[in-house]
């Protein structure tokens, strides 16, 4: 995996608009997703991976500042459960819904699941 899980340095996390957020159960799934995202034109700098206790803290910080309400709260709660179960959260910078859908489709081919898109004016579940 060229993208390593972020460490919590108490830094600012990105705001939600313009992101696809979903989960991978294993490191090998995460590696395959990132590989294919890179191939599709998503640079490593557009992909954040969260795992472990620090990942849960970072996800809480990112989602806690959200104005998206129930959707972001649901994603945060699910993310905490996923991370606590040893899984990985993937946050992918996207320009729009189409790019978020592309990222979600790539991820689901490798076991990625429960992707949501947070756009400028919308939020939408993209995969189960």
C-alpha positions as CSV (number, residue, x, y, z in Angstrom):
1,X,0.0,0.0,0.0
2,X,1.5,3.3,-1.0
3,X,-0.9,5.2,1.1
4,X,-0.3,4.5,4.8
5,X,-2.9,5.1,7.5
6,X,-2.8,8.6,8.9
7,X,-1.5,9.3,12.4
8,X,-3.4,11.7,14.6
9,X,-1.2,14.8,14.9
10,X,-4.2,16.8,16.0
11,X,-4.2,18.4,12.6
12,X,-7.2,19.7,10.7
13,X,-9.1,17.1,8.7
14,X,-10.6,18.0,5.4
15,X,-14.2,19.2,5.3
16,X,-16.7,16.8,3.9
17,X,-17.8,18.4,0.6
18,X,-16.0,16.8,-2.3
19,X,-15.3,13.4,-0.7
20,X,-16.3,9.8,-1.0
21,X,-16.0,7.8,2.2
22,X,-16.2,4.0,2.5
23,X,-14.6,1.0,4.0
24,X,-12.4,-2.0,3.3
25,X,-12.2,-5.0,5.6
26,X,-8.6,-6.0,5.0
27,X,-5.3,-4.4,4.2
28,X,-5.1,-6.4,0.9
29,X,-8.5,-5.1,-0.1
30,X,-7.3,-1.6,0.8
31,X,-4.1,-2.1,-1.2
32,X,-6.0,-3.3,-4.3
33,X,-8.5,-0.4,-4.1
34,X,-5.7,2.2,-3.8
35,X,-3.8,0.5,-6.7
36,X,-6.8,0.8,-9.0
37,X,-7.7,4.3,-7.8
38,X,-4.2,5.3,-8.7
39,X,-4.5,3.7,-12.1
40,X,-7.8,5.6,-12.6
41,X,-6.1,8.9,-12.0
42,X,-6.6,9.4,-8.2
43,X,-3.2,10.4,-6.8
44,X,-2.1,9.1,-3.4
45,X,-2.5,12.7,-2.1
46,X,-6.2,12.4,-2.8
47,X,-6.6,9.3,-0.7
48,X,-6.6,9.1,3.1
49,X,-6.7,5.8,5.0
50,X,-7.8,5.6,8.6
51,X,-7.3,2.7,10.9
52,X,-6.8,1.9,14.6
53,X,-7.4,4.2,17.5
54,X,-5.9,7.2,15.8
55,X,-8.0,6.6,12.7
56,X,-11.1,6.6,14.8
57,X,-10.1,9.9,16.4
58,X,-9.4,11.4,13.0
59,X,-12.8,10.3,11.7
60,X,-14.6,11.7,14.7
61,X,-12.8,15.0,14.2
62,X,-13.6,15.2,10.5
63,X,-17.2,14.1,10.8
64,X,-17.8,16.2,14.0
65,X,-17.4,19.4,12.1
66,X,-19.8,18.4,9.5
67,X,-23.0,20.3,8.8
68,X,-24.5,17.3,7.0
69,X,-26.5,16.1,10.0
70,X,-27.8,12.5,10.0
71,X,-25.8,11.2,7.1
72,X,-22.5,12.3,8.4
73,X,-23.4,11.0,11.9
74,X,-24.4,7.7,10.5
75,X,-21.2,7.4,8.5
76,X,-19.1,8.4,11.6
77,X,-20.8,5.8,13.8
78,X,-20.4,3.1,11.1
79,X,-16.8,4.1,10.6
80,X,-16.0,3.8,14.3
81,X,-17.5,0.3,14.3
82,X,-15.5,-0.6,11.1
83,X,-12.2,0.7,12.5
84,X,-12.8,-0.9,15.9
85,X,-13.2,-4.2,14.0
86,X,-9.8,-3.8,12.5
87,X,-11.1,-2.5,9.1
88,X,-10.0,0.6,7.1
89,X,-11.8,3.8,6.3
90,X,-11.0,5.3,2.9
91,X,-11.5,9.0,2.3
92,X,-11.1,10.0,-1.4
93,X,-11.1,13.6,-2.6
94,X,-13.5,13.9,-5.5
95,X,-14.5,16.7,-7.8
96,X,-18.2,15.7,-8.1
97,X,-20.7,12.8,-7.9
98,X,-19.5,11.1,-11.0
99,X,-15.9,11.0,-9.7
100,X,-17.2,9.7,-6.4
101,X,-19.2,7.0,-8.2
102,X,-16.1,6.0,-10.1
103,X,-14.2,5.6,-6.9
104,X,-17.0,3.7,-5.2
105,X,-17.3,1.3,-8.2
106,X,-13.5,0.7,-8.2
107,X,-13.6,0.0,-4.4
108,X,-16.6,-2.4,-4.6
109,X,-14.7,-4.6,-7.1
110,X,-12.2,-5.2,-4.4
111,X,-14.6,-5.7,-1.4
112,X,-15.0,-2.0,-0.5
113,X,-18.4,-1.2,0.9
114,X,-20.7,1.4,2.2
115,X,-19.4,4.3,0.2
116,X,-21.0,7.7,0.6
117,X,-20.5,10.9,-1.4
118,X,-20.5,14.2,0.3
119,X,-20.8,16.9,-2.4
120,X,-21.2,20.6,-2.2
121,X,-24.9,20.5,-1.9
122,X,-25.7,16.8,-1.5
123,X,-24.8,13.7,0.3
124,X,-25.6,10.3,-1.2
125,X,-25.0,6.6,-0.4
126,X,-23.2,5.1,-3.4
127,X,-22.8,1.5,-2.4
128,X,-23.8,-1.1,0.2
